Amino acid sequence: MSTSAHTPRSLLVTGGAGFIGSHLVRHLLAAHRDVRVVTLDALTYAGNPMNLADVQAAHGGRHRLVQGDICDGALVARLLAEHAVDTIVHLAAESHVDRSIDGPLAFVRTNVLGTATLLDAARRAWAGRADVRFHHVSTDEVYGSLGADGRFREDTPYDPSSPYSASKAGSDHLVRAWGRTYGLPVTITNCSNNYGPYQYPEKLIPLMVLNALSGRPLPVYGDGQQIRDWLYVQDHCEAIWLAATRGRPGETYNVGGDNQPTNLTIVKTLCHILDELVPLPTHESYEKLIRFVQDRPGHDRRYAMDIRKIAQELGWRPKETLETGLLKTVKWYLDHPEWVRSVHSQGDYTGWLEKNYANRSQSVP
């Protein structure tokens, strides 16, 4: 396949009203004035039109939001044709491990069947073209759990532990297969844990921030010594753009924040930030709200990303440190109470919290 740079003009971003997707859409339209973007999003619990309100205000003429299902092949084909799409950035996914344990088939449908539907629509629409690109955004969780040493490389064997990570592993394999079988120009990024503004608060960092501000317990799985690599979402968006436009077709690039704190360290750091920005009237630390809860099944112990390939080939490295990124994130949630109120009003969010954390607290070691 050709290794020449790809220049997008019209992009379809799936899952563009979600957390990472909305940041990517915002980044594309602000940084690249000659591109047009169609966002396709099912607008389920994690996809929120409010995430794109500022995009519409600033770039409405170059952006269109379409509510729809990526499993709807006719809809995808129509959007590719009507908007002369030359680039698909595929972020739409069911993405929360706990939810995949409760309802795995929804993850298989969206993440596996949905990816296959998009790939086949692209194959048919772009037959024989080289000036196109299908970029697939995936996760480090496909690699499974690391031991005490080492980092995930692009050639690390897949060993998924949850229905979520297994469905993402399946989607990765499908993307590679469409590239090899049909010659579809594809690239893949496998990223570590993202964080930043607009993240739905079932994920660790916003869950801790918003629970703390509401005086709710801060649930920490097991002993809290699970290790993750944390990637600020804007850094991730820049990596996606580089991989989609300058990456070699058929290649995979690992993307990470180049840090490996424990989950408990993350929670305590957030508590200390809140202690400074919104001190409690009692002058106690928010750490008093930490509760250790029963660990989830198949919980991977350690992730760490080797990002040398994308650094060497594409010149990408994260700009935010964990300290600067966490401070920006906490300040954003404090400065956007209307977004927080909107999420808290969703029955899905409050019901999910009660189902997963009620009556599961253990004594704090």
N, C-alpha and C positions, 0 to 999 in steps of 0.2 A: 504493500500500500504506500501511497505518497506520504512523505514527511513534511510537505510544505505547510505553511501556516494557513489556518482557516479564518476567514473574515465573515462573521455573521452579519446579516442585515435584518432578518426577521426570525425571532426566536419564539418557540413555544416552551414555556416553563410550566411543568406540571407540579402541583402542590405549591404554587406560587403565593397562596394566601396563608400558608403556614409559617412557622418560625423561620427556618433557614430560607425558604422560598421567597418570603416577602423581603428579606434583606437582600437576596440576590437580585430580585426585580428592581428594587430601589437602587442598588449598585449599578446595574446594567444601564438603566435609563439616565442616571446622573453622570456616570463616567464615560458613556459612549453615546454621543448625541445623534449618531446616524443610525441607531438601531431602533427597531420596533419590537414590542413584546406582547404576546398573548399569554395570559395566565389561565391555565385550566385547573380548577380546584373543585372538589366535591363539596367543600364548605361543611365538612362534618365538624365535630367538636373542636378540633385543633386548627381548623382553617377559618379565619375570621376576616371578613371584609374590612374591619377596623385596622387591620395590619397594613392595609394598602391605601388608607384614606389619604395620606400625604402624597402618595404616588399619583393618585388620580388628580389631586389638586395641582401638582407640579408638572405632570407629564401625561395628562389625559389624552392628548392627541396621539401619543405614541404607545399607549397602553390600553389593552382591553382585558377585562376580567370576564371569564366564561365559567359558569357553574356547570360542572359535568363530571362524569365518571370516566377514568382512564380505561376501563373495561369496555366502554362503548366505542367499538371500532369505527362505526359510521361517523360519529361525532369527531373523532380524532382525524379521520381521513378528510372530512369537510374542512376542519380548521387548517390542516396542512395545505390544502388547495386554495382556500379563500384568502389566506394570508401569505401565500408564497413562502412558507416556512422553510428555512434552510438549516436551522439548528434546533434540536430538541435538547433541553436540559431537564432530566427526569429526576425530580425530587419527591414526587407524590408517593407516600407510603404510610402504612400503619407502622408506628415506630416505637411504641412503648412496651418494654419487655413484660411488665406485669399484666398488661392487657392481653398480650399474646398468650400468656399462661391461662387466663380466664376464657379466652375465645380465639383459639388458634386459626380457625378456618377463615375468618375475616382477613387475617394476615396473608394466608395463602392466596386468597382471591385477589386482593389488591396488589400485593408485592410480586407475586409470580404471574398470575394471569394478566394483571394490568400491564406489567412490563412486556410480556409477550405480545399483547395487543398493540402497544405503542411501537414495538420493534417491527411488527409485520406491516403496520400502517406506513411506517417510514420506508420500509423496503419497497413497498408497492409505489409510493409516491416519488421516491428518489431513484428508481431503477437506473443503474448505470452512471449515476452522478458521483463525482469526486468532490464537488464544492459544497458538501453538506457534512453535518456532524451530529451524531447521537451521543450525548454525554450522560452517563449514568452515575448518580451519586449514591454511594453505599457506605458501609460502616465497618469499623474495625472488629465488631463483634462476630463477623463471619469467621475470624481466625480462632475463636475460642478463648481459652485462658492461658496466660503465660505462667511459667514458674517464677522463681526468684530472680532470674537473670534474663537478659536478652530483650529484643524488641521485635515487633511484627515487621516483616519485610513483605514486599510485593509477591515474593515467591513462597511465603509461609503457607503450608497446607491448611485448607479450610477444616474447621472443627467446631461448628456452631453448637451452642448449648441450649438455646431456647427456640420456641417456634418462631419468634421474631427473627433471630439471627439466621435460622435455617431458611426462612423465606427470602431473606436478603441474599444469602448465599446462592439460592436457586436463581434469583434474578440476575446476579452477577454472571452465572454460567450461561444464562440465556443471551445476555448481551454479547459475551465472547463468541457464542455459537453463531449468532446472526452476523457477526463480523467475519468469522472464518468461513461460514457456509455461503453467505450471500454477498460478501465483500462490502457490507455496510460499514462506513467509516465510524468507528465507535471508540470512545475513551471512557475510562472508569476512574473515579476517585473513591478511596476508602478512607473515611474520616474518623477521628476520635470524637469524644463527647463534646458537643457544641454547647455554648452558653452565650447569653447576651439578652438584649431587649426583645420583647414580644414572645418569649418562650412560654408555652403553655405550662401552667404550674403543677403538672403531675411529675415533671422532671426535677431532679434533686435541687438545683440552685434556686429556681423561682419558688419551689415548694417551701424551702426553708425560709426564704425572705418573707413571703406572704404569710406563712404560718406564724412566724415570729411577730410580725406587725399586728397580727390578729390575736396574739396571746395563745395560739394553739401549740400543741406539742410539736417538736421537731423530730420526726421518726427517722431513726438511723438503723439500717438493716444490720443484723448480726452484731459483730464487734466493731463495725465501722472501719475496718482495716483494709477493705477492698481498695485497690489502686487503679486510678483512671488517668488518662491523658486528656487535658481540657483545652479546647480550641475555641477562641473567641470568634463569633459568627462572621464578623466582617473580614477577618483574616481568611476564613474558609471561603467566603464568596470570591475573594481575589484569587485563591487557588483554583477554584472551579473555572473561572474565566480563563486562566492561563492554561489549564489542562484541556479545556474545550477548544481553544484557539491555537495553541502552540504545541500541545501534546501530540505525540506520535500515534496515529490511528492503530488501534489494537492494544494499546498500552494501558497499564494500571499505575496510578500514583497514590501512595499513602500520604495523608495530610494529618498533621497533629500539632498540638501546641507546645511540644517539647518540654513537658512537665509531668510529673507523676506523683501527686499528693494522694494521701488516703482520703476516703470519703469523710471520715471524721474530721480530718484537718480542714477540708473545705467547709464543713458546717461550722466549725469553731471560728474560722476566718470570717465567715459571713456574720457570725454573732459579734465579733469584735468590730467589724465595720459598722454594724447597726448600733453597737454600744456608743460609738463616736458620733454617728449622724443623728440617731433618734434614741437618746438614752432613756432608759426606763425611769419613771418617777422615783422608784426605790433605789436607784443607782446600782442595782444588781445587773449582772450580765445576762444577756439572752441565752447563754449556755444553760441556764437553769431549766430551759424548756426542752432540752435534749432528752429523748427517750429511745432506748434501744429496743427494737422490735424483732420479731421472728424473721430470720433470713428467708429470702425467697428461694424456691427450688432452682437448682442449676445456676446459682449466682457465680459468675466468673470472678476469680480472685484478683487478677492483675492484667491490665492492658498497658502497653507502651508502644509507641510508633517510631519506626525508623523512617525519617523524612529526607534522607540523603538523596534519593532519586529525584524528587521534585525540586529539591534545592539545587542540585547539580545540573539537571537538564533544563529547568524552567526558571531558575533564579528566585524561587519562592521560599520565604521563611516567615514565620509568624511575627507580626509587629508588636502585638500586645503581650506583656507578661501576664502571668496569672493575677498578680496583685493589681495591675492597672485595669485589667479586664473585669475583675470582680467588682472593683470600686465603681467603674462606669455602669455596670449592670445594676448594682444596688441603687445607685442614684437614679437610674432610669425608672425603676419601679416606684421609687419615692416620688418622682416628678410626674408620673402618669396614673393618678388615682382613678381616672375615668376608665382606662383600659382594665385596671385591676377590678373595679366594680363590675364591669361587663363580664369578666370571667367568673367572678364569684357568684354572679346571678345565674350561672348555668347550672341546672340541676345535675347534669352529667358530672361536672367537676366535684361538687359537694357530695354527691352520692358515691362517687368513686373513692373519695377520701375516707368516708365513713366505712365503706365496705372493706377497704384494704388496711386500715390502721386502727379501727375501733377495737378496744379490748385486746390489743396485741402487745401492749407495753410491757417491758421487762425492767427490773431494777437497774439503775445506772451503776456500772462498775465503779 
